[in-house]
Amino acid sequence: MCAAAPGSTLIVDANEAWQQADLERYLEACAEVGVALVEQPLPAAKDAILAKIQHIVPIAPTKAFMIAPGSKPCVNATTQSMSNSTKPVA
């Protein structure tokens, strides 16, 4: 993929399709191939699980937080939500 589109960023949108039992294995696979962000890996009702795992790939649990091109993402330690700001999400 990188040879076909140099300079591209790979983002995975799981659309709430992953299960908790597979989450760490899928994140490890994403890290191995250079995924920059995983969006909505779990059903919204299970987002609390995301606070309990290691984030080897940044995770955006909702589409409400998107990253603008060229900005530096940050993670709110309380919600694990992504933001395009360097300040915590309120």
N, CA, C and O of each residue as an XYZ file, in Angstrom:
360
protein
N       0.823     -1.184      0.000
C       0.000      0.000      0.000
C       0.873      1.255      0.000
O       0.582      2.211     -0.720
N       1.931      1.259      0.796
C       2.772      2.454      0.877
C       3.457      2.747     -0.449
O       3.641      3.913     -0.797
N       3.841      1.706     -1.202
C       4.478      1.917     -2.494
C       3.492      2.517     -3.488
O       3.878      3.323     -4.335
N       2.240      2.136     -3.392
C       1.215      2.626     -4.308
C       0.789      4.055     -3.986
O       0.353      4.789     -4.872
N       0.914      4.444     -2.735
C       0.481      5.781     -2.314
C       1.463      6.344     -1.301
O       1.135      6.449     -0.120
N       2.667      6.709     -1.743
C       3.660      7.239     -0.797
C       3.149      8.499     -0.104
O       2.487      9.338     -0.715
N       3.466      8.612      1.166
C       3.037      9.768      1.948
C       1.616      9.674      2.463
O       1.124     10.607      3.098
N       0.950      8.563      2.199
C      -0.434      8.415      2.664
C      -0.478      7.973      4.121
O       0.508      7.474      4.664
N      -1.630      8.163      4.740
C      -1.863      7.748      6.117
C      -2.982      6.719      6.120
O      -4.053      6.953      5.559
N      -2.736      5.591      6.748
C      -3.718      4.519      6.792
C      -4.541      4.615      8.074
O      -4.002      4.546      9.178
N      -5.865      4.775      7.910
C      -6.803      4.830      9.029
C      -7.804      3.700      8.850
O      -8.344      3.507      7.760
N      -8.050      2.957      9.915
C      -9.006      1.850      9.882
C     -10.283      2.292     10.584
O     -10.246      2.700     11.744
N     -11.410      2.213      9.886
C     -12.713      2.492     10.485
C     -13.429      1.154     10.646
O     -13.955      0.605      9.678
N     -13.447      0.641     11.856
C     -14.030     -0.671     12.122
C     -15.558     -0.628     12.233
O     -16.203     -1.675     12.278
N     -16.133      0.565     12.277
C     -17.594      0.720     12.351
C     -18.242     -0.147     13.437
O     -19.273     -0.781     13.213
N     -17.613     -0.158     14.616
C     -18.142     -0.864     15.793
C     -18.253     -2.372     15.582
O     -19.050     -3.026     16.254
N     -17.470     -2.935     14.660
C     -17.603     -4.355     14.312
C     -16.699     -5.292     15.109
O     -16.921     -6.503     15.099
N     -15.688     -4.766     15.796
C     -14.775     -5.648     16.512
C     -15.379     -6.070     17.846
O     -16.214     -5.371     18.419
N     -14.942     -7.217     18.319
C     -15.367     -7.730     19.624
C     -14.218     -7.563     20.615
O     -13.052     -7.536     20.222
N     -14.544     -7.454     21.879
C     -13.522     -7.269     22.914
C     -12.463     -8.364     22.863
O     -11.276     -8.082     23.030
N     -12.870     -9.596     22.636
C     -11.934    -10.722     22.623
C     -10.880    -10.590     21.518
O      -9.788    -11.144     21.643
N     -11.190     -9.873     20.451
C     -10.279     -9.727     19.318
C      -9.521     -8.412     19.305
O      -8.594     -8.238     18.514
N      -9.902     -7.491     20.166
C      -9.411     -6.121     20.108
C      -7.892     -6.025     20.136
O      -7.308     -5.390     19.258
N      -7.239     -6.632     21.111
C      -5.785     -6.500     21.223
C      -5.070     -7.137     20.035
O      -4.068     -6.603     19.560
N      -5.564     -8.255     19.559
C      -4.958     -8.924     18.403
C      -5.090     -8.049     17.150
O      -4.142     -7.927     16.375
N      -6.252     -7.447     16.958
C      -6.461     -6.581     15.804
C      -5.594     -5.323     15.888
O      -5.041     -4.882     14.880
N      -5.474     -4.744     17.088
C      -4.620     -3.562     17.249
C      -3.163     -3.894     16.969
O      -2.448     -3.094     16.366
N      -2.719     -5.068     17.402
C      -1.344     -5.496     17.126
C      -1.119     -5.622     15.617
O      -0.083     -5.200     15.103
N      -2.086     -6.201     14.915
C      -1.976     -6.329     13.456
C      -1.940     -4.948     12.795
O      -1.183     -4.730     11.849
N      -2.748     -4.032     13.289
C      -2.748     -2.665     12.751
C      -1.401     -1.991     12.969
O      -0.882     -1.329     12.071
N      -0.837     -2.160     14.159
C       0.466     -1.560     14.461
C       1.544     -2.122     13.536
O       2.415     -1.381     13.081
N       1.493     -3.405     13.259
C       2.493     -4.057     12.408
C       2.519     -3.485     10.994
O       3.579     -3.437     10.370
N       1.378     -3.055     10.483
C       1.332     -2.535      9.113
C       1.311     -1.008      9.055
O       1.166     -0.433      7.977
N       1.454     -0.347     10.207
C       1.591      1.101     10.228
C       0.297      1.896     10.218
O       0.278      3.040      9.764
N      -0.784      1.309     10.711
C      -2.045      2.048     10.801
C      -1.853      3.226     11.758
O      -1.299      3.059     12.844
N      -2.305      4.409     11.360
C      -2.141      5.622     12.158
C      -3.262      5.825     13.167
O      -3.052      6.469     14.195
N      -4.457      5.285     12.893
C      -5.615      5.503     13.752
C      -6.649      4.416     13.494
O      -6.878      4.026     12.350
N      -7.274      3.928     14.569
C      -8.403      3.009     14.461
C      -9.627      3.746     14.978
O      -9.648      4.222     16.113
N     -10.645      3.835     14.132
C     -11.862      4.553     14.485
C     -12.981      3.563     14.802
O     -13.191      2.592     14.075
N     -13.688      3.821     15.885
C     -14.860      3.059     16.319
C     -14.661      1.543     16.270
O     -15.393      0.849     15.565
N     -13.668      1.018     17.018
C     -13.453     -0.428     16.946
C     -14.561     -1.249     17.616
O     -14.889     -2.341     17.153
N     -15.130     -0.732     18.693
C     -16.141     -1.468     19.459
C     -17.495     -0.778     19.379
O     -17.567      0.412     19.071
N     -18.566     -1.512     19.651
C     -19.872     -0.869     19.769
C     -19.803      0.245     20.822
O     -19.118      0.102     21.834
N     -20.505      1.341     20.583
C     -20.451      2.507     21.475
C     -20.716      2.142     22.928
O     -20.113      2.735     23.822
N     -21.582      1.206     23.184
C     -21.899      0.808     24.560
C     -20.713      0.157     25.264
O     -20.732     -0.007     26.484
N     -19.689     -0.212     24.513
C     -18.517     -0.873     25.098
C     -17.265     -0.007     25.061
O     -16.162     -0.513     25.265
N     -17.415      1.281     24.804
C     -16.262      2.164     24.728
C     -15.446      2.212     26.016
O     -14.250      2.497     25.961
N     -16.041      1.948     27.155
C     -15.296      1.974     28.426
C     -14.147      0.972     28.420
O     -13.150      1.165     29.116
N     -14.279     -0.077     27.651
C     -13.215     -1.085     27.541
C     -11.940     -0.447     27.010
O     -10.841     -0.867     27.372
N     -12.075      0.555     26.160
C     -10.911      1.189     25.545
C     -10.005      1.864     26.565
O      -8.810      2.024     26.318
N     -10.551      2.256     27.698
C      -9.749      2.891     28.749
C      -8.898      1.876     29.503
O      -8.000      2.257     30.255
N      -9.170      0.601     29.309
C      -8.490     -0.445     30.075
C      -7.414     -1.179     29.289
O      -6.768     -2.081     29.824
N      -7.212     -0.812     28.041
C      -6.234     -1.521     27.223
C      -5.099     -0.595     26.815
O      -5.213      0.629     26.883
N      -3.998     -1.211     26.388
C      -2.875     -0.433     25.881
C      -3.202      0.019     24.464
O      -3.666     -0.770     23.641
N      -2.957      1.282     24.190
C      -3.237      1.842     22.866
C      -1.954      1.853     22.043
O      -1.257      2.865     21.968
N      -1.654      0.716     21.430
C      -0.455      0.651     20.592
C      -0.694      1.351     19.262
O       0.253      1.653     18.535
N      -1.951      1.607     18.945
C      -2.387      2.432     17.815
C      -3.411      3.410     18.401
O      -4.275      2.984     19.168
N      -3.346      4.687     18.073
C      -4.368      5.615     18.576
C      -5.779      5.156     18.193
O      -6.001      4.625     17.105
N      -6.724      5.373     19.111
C      -8.104      4.941     18.908
C      -9.030      6.145     19.038
O      -8.920      6.930     19.980
N      -9.940      6.280     18.083
C     -11.000      7.283     18.149
C     -12.307      6.518     18.310
O     -12.782      5.909     17.352
N     -12.899      6.538     19.505
C     -14.099      5.738     19.720
C     -15.344      6.300     19.062
O     -16.378      5.631     19.044
N     -15.278      7.507     18.523
C     -16.454      8.117     17.902
C     -16.045      9.005     16.745
O     -14.922      9.508     16.717
N     -16.937      9.204     15.794
C     -16.653     10.094     14.676
C     -16.754     11.559     15.079
O     -16.448     12.441     14.277
N     -17.171     11.823     16.287
C     -17.299     13.207     16.745
C     -15.947     13.899     16.825
O     -15.884     15.128     16.817
N     -14.874     13.139     16.900
C     -13.533     13.696     16.998
C     -12.738     13.262     15.778
O     -12.440     12.078     15.620
N     -12.397     14.197     14.924
C     -11.614     13.895     13.740
C     -10.320     14.685     13.805
O     -10.246     15.705     14.491
N      -9.310     14.226     13.104
C      -8.004     14.859     13.117
C      -7.811     15.616     11.809
O      -7.899     15.035     10.727
N      -7.551     16.893     11.914
C      -7.320     17.710     10.725
C      -5.945     17.394     10.158
O      -5.009     17.155     10.920
N      -5.803     17.388      8.832
C      -4.501     17.130      8.213
C      -3.435     18.080      8.749
O      -3.651     19.288      8.845
N      -2.298     17.521      9.091
C      -1.188     18.324      9.572
C      -1.235     18.670     11.052
O      -0.298     19.279     11.568
N      -2.308     18.295     11.748
C      -2.390     18.609     13.175
C      -1.867     17.445     13.991
O      -1.781     16.319     13.503
N      -1.523     17.720     15.221
C      -0.995     16.705     16.114
C      -2.137     16.194     17.001
O      -2.709     16.975     17.761
N      -2.483     14.894     16.922
C      -3.576     14.385     17.752
C      -3.174     14.305     19.216
O      -1.998     14.150     19.545
N      -4.156     14.410     20.077
C      -3.921     14.185     21.496
C      -5.065     13.334     22.019
O      -6.128     13.260     21.402
N      -4.844     12.699     23.150
C      -5.856     11.816     23.714
C      -6.256     12.340     25.077
O      -5.397     12.617     25.913
N      -7.546     12.478     25.308
C      -8.064     12.857     26.610
C      -7.997     11.613     27.485
O      -8.627     10.605     27.166
N      -7.260     11.664     28.562
C      -7.066     10.491     29.415
C      -8.369      9.986     30.025
O      -8.471      8.813     30.386
N      -9.352     10.849     30.140
C     -10.624     10.433     30.730
C     -11.484      9.656     29.749
O     -12.046      8.619     30.102
N     -11.591     10.145     28.529
C     -12.505      9.530     27.560
C     -11.814      8.720     26.482
O     -12.469      7.975     25.752
N     -10.491      8.853     26.369
C      -9.720      8.214     25.312
C     -10.174      8.690     23.933
O      -9.990      7.978     22.946
N     -10.750      9.857     23.853
C     -11.214     10.399     22.579
C     -10.105     11.174     21.894
O      -9.254     11.780     22.545
N     -10.129     11.145     20.573
C      -9.117     11.867     19.807
C      -9.592     13.289     19.538
O     -10.789     13.549     19.416
N      -8.638     14.194     19.448
C      -8.937     15.582     19.162
C      -7.869     16.120     18.233
O      -6.768     15.571     18.186
N      -8.156     17.171     17.497
C      -7.145     17.794     16.672
C      -6.492     18.975     17.380
O      -5.858     19.817     16.744
N      -6.647     19.030     18.672
C      -6.086     20.079     19.482
C      -4.965     19.520     20.349
O      -4.875     18.308     20.544
N      -4.124     20.387     20.861
C      -3.126     19.939     21.827
C      -3.646     20.094     23.241
O      -2.932     19.818     24.205
N      -4.902     20.540     23.371
C      -5.529     20.681     24.681
C      -6.506     19.534     24.890
O      -7.094     19.045     23.925
N      -6.694     19.088     26.155
C      -7.655     18.012     26.415
C      -9.069     18.385     25.962
O      -9.460     19.552     25.996
N      -9.805     17.398     25.551
C     -11.193     17.589     25.145
C     -12.033     17.780     26.387
O     -11.916     16.997     27.329
N     -12.883     18.806     26.420
C     -13.717     19.081     27.594
C     -14.877     18.113     27.669
O     -15.688     18.191     28.592
